Amino acid sequence: MQAVLLAAGRGTRMGALTATCPKPLLTVAERPIIEHIIAGFADAGVREFVIVTGYRGAQIEAALADGARLGVHIVYRQQEHALGTARALLLARDVIAPVPFALSWGDILVQPDLYPTLVARFHARPCDALLALNDTDDPRAGAAVYVERDRRVTRIVEKPPPGTSTTRWNNAGVFVFDPIIFDYAARVQPSPRGEYELPQAIAAMVSDGRPVFSVPIDGYWSDVGTPEDLHRARRDFPARNASAADSVLV
C-alpha cells in the first residue's frame, strides 16, 4: 500500500512558528510531525509515499529527501497555489497505483497504533473510503461525521456552524481510499472559502450510496493547529522512542 501526505498548507494560526518553517517540520518528541506520520504508516507496512508540498516545500524535501533515512521511498508533488485538499490529492494521481492507498493530512498526530489498525480494518472490510474519527465536544472546526452502528458513514458536514452538530465525531484527517476517490475529487466544486476540499468528495461518495466506513480513534489525536496545541502535543503525545522507531523502519 502507498500513502499520500498532504503537507502544502501555510499553518497561519501558528503565527511566528511557521514564519520560516512549514508546520509539518515542527518538532514533537524530538522528531518533525511528518516523521511521526511516516513512522506510523511504515508500521502498517507502507513503504511508498507521495508528499504534496506547498508552503516552504523545499524545506520538507531537504529534511526527508528520498526517505532512505527512514526506510521508505518518497516522491514529491508541488501545489503551487493553495486550492485545497481535493486539488492537492489530484497532484498525486499519476504516481498512485490503481489499488487502495492511505492518506493523511501532514500535520496530524495520532496514537501510533492507529495506522496499523486502520489498514487492518480496511483489509478486513474493504470499502471505498475508511475514515479515522476523533471524539470532540463540537466538530465545528473540522467536519462533523454521522455514522450508523455498523460504523458506516451516513453524512459529512464540513465546518458546521457552532452548536449545530448532533454528532461528536470529527473527521480526524487519516484515511484509506479506493482509487475511485480521484474521480470524486476531480468533480469537487469550490467551497464558500474558495477551496476544493477533500471532505466534499467523501460527502459526495456518501450521497451516492458508496461504502464509506469509519474507525474511532481510541487515544491521542491533535491537528496541532495553534501554538497552544503544539505545546500540549510536546507534553502529551505518546510517541515511541525515536531510536526504537528507526530500528523498525530500517
N, C-alpha and C positions, 0 to 999 in steps of 0.2 A: 504494500500500500504506500502511496505517496501522500505528502501533506503540503498544503498551501498555507503560508503565513502572511497575513495582510498587515504590513508594517509601514504604511505610507503616511499616516496621519501626523499632524503638526503637534498635537498634545498641548493646545493653547492653555488649558486650565492649569497646567503645571507651571506657568509663568516663567521665571528666570531659569528654572531647572532644565527646560528644553530650549532655551535660547540658543545654545550651541551644541546640544546633544539630542538626538532623537529619543523619544520615550522608550522604545524597546531596549535601548542600551543602558538605561538607568539600572543601577545595581541593587539587588536584593539578595541577602545571604551570600554576598561576595561574588555573585555572578550577574551578568545582564539578564533582564527579564526574559528576553527572547531565547537565551540559552536554556533557561528552565523549561520553556515550552518545547524546544528541540529535544532536550533530555527526556521529557515525559513521553513524547511520541516515539522516541527511539526505544524506550522501554516497552512500547506496544508493537515493536517490530518494524517501525517506519524508518527507512534509511534514505529516502529520496525526498528532497524538499525544494519547493519553489517559494521564494520570498519576494513579495511585491513591495518595493520600497517607493518612497516619495521624498518627503522632507528629510534632508541630510542623509539620503540613502547611501552616499559614498562611504559614510562612516560605518554603516551597518555592513556593507560589503568588505570594508577593510578589517572590521573586527572578526567577522565569521569566515571570510574568504570562501573557499570551496567546501568547507565543512569538514575537511580531513582531520583537523584537530579534535573534532567532536565525534569522529567515527561515522559521519554521514556525508552525503553529497548534496550540495546546494547550488541551485542556479537562481538567477535574479531576473526580475522584470521591473521596469521603472514606470510608475504612474506620474506622468509629468504634470498633470493638473488634478486637483483634488475633486474628483467627480463622484466619489462614494464607493462603498464596498462591493456593489454589484459589478461596476466597471473595473474595479481592481481585480476581482476574480477572473473576469474575462481575459485579462492580460496573461493569465497562466494557462489558458486553454490549449495553446499549441504544444505544451510540454507535459500535459497530464494524459496518461494512458486512458483508454476507454473502459476503465474499471473504477469501482468506488475509491474515493480518496478522502482524507481528513482535511480539516481546515480549522484554523484558529485566528482570532484577532491577535496581533503581535504584542499586545500589552496586557494579556490576561494571565493571572496567576491562579492556579487551582491546586487542590490536593493532588500530589504527584501520582497517586494510584488511579486518578480519573481516566487518564489516557488509555491504559490497558483495558480498563473496564468498558470504556466507550467502544473501543474497537471490538472487544469480545462480544458485547451486546449486539453490535451491528452484524457480526458474522452469525450469531445465534438466531437473529431475526432480521434478515436483510430488508431494507426499505429504501425509499427514495431520499430520505433525509432523517438523520438521527441527531437530535439537539440535546446538548447538556443544558440543564436548567438549574438556577440557584434560587433559593427561597429568600424573599425580601418583603419588607413591610408594604412597599408600594413600588411596583416596577416602572414608575413614571420616567426614570432616567434611561431606561433601555427599551425592551419590547416585552409587553405582557403576553404570556403564553398560556392558553387554556388547554387543558388535557382531560381525557377520559380516564377511567380507572385502569384501563389496559395500557396507559401511557401514550395513547395516540393523541396527537395534537389536533385540536379542532378549530383553533383561531389564534391569530397573532395580531397584536395591535402595537405598532411602533410608536414610541414616545406618547403614551396615553396621558391625557390631562390628569394632574394630581388628584388623587382620591376617587377616580372613576373606575379603577380596575376592581374586579371581583375575584381575581386570582392573585396569588402571591408569587407565582412563578415568573422568573425573568429569563430571557434569552442570555445564556452565560457566555456566548461567543466561542464555543468549541463544538465542532460538528463532524459527522461523517456524511458524505453525499454520494449518491449515484451521479454519473456524469450528466444526467438529464437536467441538473441544476444549471448548467451552462445555457441551455435553451431558455429557461425561465429568467435567468439573469439578463440575457440579451433583450428581453421584452419589457424589462422594468422601465417605468416612466419616472421622471424627476419627482422627488418628494417636495413638500412645501418648503424644505430647506434648500431645494435646488440640487439635491444629490440623488444618485441612483443607488438605492440601499438594498443590500442582500436580503434582509428580513422581508422586504416586499416580494421578492422572488419566492421565498419559502411560503409566505401567506398565499400567493397565487397557487402554489402546489397544493396547499391545504384546500383551497376553494375548489380546485379541480378534482378533489377526492383522492389524490395520490397518497400513498402510505408515508406519513411523516410521524415519527415517534420521538420519544424523549427519554432521557436518563437524568434523574435528580442527582445533584452533587451532594454527597454526604461528607461535608467538611469544608475546608477553606475555599474561598473564592474572592477575588478582587480584580476590578478593572484598572486599578492604580491610576485613577483619573485626576487626582489632586495631590498637592504636596502632603496633605494630611493622610491620604490613602497610602502614599509611599512610606511615610513614617510608620504607619500601622503595619504595612507589609514587612518592613525591615524588622519590626518587633515580633510579628506573629506568624509569618509564612513558614509552614512546616517543610522546609527544603531538606533534601538529603545532603549529606556531606559531599562537597564538590569533588574531592578526590575519589570517593566511592562511586559517584555518578560517572566520572570519566572512565573508571575501570570497567563499568558496564558498557559504555558506548564503544570503546576501542575493540 
